[in-house]
Amino acid sequence: MATKYVEFTGPVRWAKVWPAQVDRKFATDNAGGNWSLIMTLDDKQQKMYNALGTKNGAINEDDLAILAIKAKKKGKEVDAKIGDVTFRRNERHPKLGDLGSPAVYGIEEGTSIGNESICTVKAEFYPYTFEGQTGTASRLVSVKVDKLVEYVKPSTDTDGPPVF
């Protein structure tokens, strides 16, 4: 498979796409930290995404049932929906070097993208070989915010979910 660039449009959650929002929780020497967002794809886009052949397809009913069981064991609620896909972009690539954050369009730099904002995400799908295994991987390239739901931090006197 040659490298393909594909765009998906839909609601996003937990968007961390600005340079200052790099997540280094599971950073490695090779990849560094990453930027990411979760997008809920409609049926047509789910089929298109799954046909690209990545290891992890869009979340389906079976996946959601398993996630619900795991969440219940931990006393939490599941934070996933059918059709969810996580797009990521690492800081570095072993062969490409520093990648930098994804390009963001449609809003002022630094504006927090709240859950359920409608975005068009461009992702790169490319073949890889790692320790003798081959497959297709994806990388977040850009995010265009079509309809912003700006994130507003909750007041410090509550422990509830983010306020939109």
N, C-alpha and C positions, 0 to 999 in steps of 0.2 A: 504494500500500500504506500502510495506517495503521501506526502504531507498534505492535509486538507485544512482549510479554514472554514468554519461553520458558525453561523449566527443563530442564537436562540433568543426569544423574547418572552418575558413573563415576570411574575412577582419574585422578588429575591428576599432572603433573610440573612442576617448575620454577615452583612457585607463589610469586609475589612480589605479595602483596596488602595488606600492612600499610603505613601511611603512610611509615615509615622505609625501605621497600624500593622506593621509586619508582626506576625505571630512567631515567636521564637520558642514556644513551649516544647516543641519536638524538633528543634533545629539540629542539623548535622553539619559536620565540617564540609561535606560535599555540596549539600543543597542549601545550607543556611536556613533561614526561616521561610515563611510563605504568606502570601495574601490569598484570601479565599472569599467565596460567597456560596450560598445555597440558593438554587433556583428551582421552582416548581414548574415542570414542563407539562404542556397539555398532551393529549393522547398522540396527536400527529408528531409532535416534537420528541416524545418519548420513543416512538418507533424509529425516528431518524437517528436519535442519539444511540440507541441500542444497536442499530445496524452498523454503526461506526466501529464496533467491536472492542470497546474498552473492557477491562476486567470487571469493573463495577458498573453495571447498568443503572438506569433510573430505578428508584425504589418502587417495588410492586406490592401487591397485597400480602404475599408471603413474607417479604422482608419486613413490612410494617408490623405484622403479627409477632415476628421474632423480636423486633425492637421493643414492642409493647411489653412482652414477657420480661425482657432484660430490665426495662425501666421499672416495672412493677417490683421486681426483686430488690431494686435499689431504693424503692419508695419515691420514685420520680414519675413524672409524666413524659410520654414520648414526644420529642420535638422533631417530628418528621411527618411528611405527607407523601401520599402516592404521587410519583412523578418527580420526587426530589433528586437533584443531582448536585454534587459539590464540585465547583470549578476552583482549581488552585493554580498558583504561580509561585515557584520557588525563587529565592533570591539569586541562586547560582545554579549553573548546569555544568557538569564535569567537562564537557567538550565546548560549550558555548560561552562559559565564563559568567560574569555578572549579568543578570537579566533585568534587574530593576523592577519596580512595581508596574502593574498593568496601567494602560492608558485609560483615563476617565474623562468622559465628555458629558456635556449637558448641565453641569452644575459647577459652582465655584470650588476651587481647590480647597480641600479640607472639610467640606460640607458632609456631615454624617448622613449616610444613606440608611433610612429606617426600614424596618421590616415591612414587606408588602409593597415597596416601591417597585414600579414597573421599569424594567431595564432590558436593553438588548446587549447580550453578552457575545463576544467573539472569542472562539476557542480554536486552538490549533490541535489537530489530531495527527499523530506521527507514529511510525513504527519504532520499536525499541528492542534491544537484546540486552538481557541482564543475567549473568551467571548461566548462560546457555538457554534461558527462556526467552521466547519472543512474544510480542503482543503489540497492542496499540495503547498509547498513553495520550492524555490531553493536557493542555496548558492554557490557562486563562490569558488572553491577549489584551482585551479591552472591555470596558463597560460604558455603555451610553445610557444615561438616566433619562427615561422618557417621561415618567411621572414620579416625582419625588414625594415620599412621605418622610419628612425630616425627623430624625431621631432626636428626642428630647430626653435628657437624663432625668430619671425619677428623683423626687425630692429625697433627701437623706433620711427622712423619718419613716420611710416605707421600705419594705423588702420585696415589693411586687414586681411584676414584669415592666419592661420599658413602656413609657407613655408616648403615644404618637399624637 
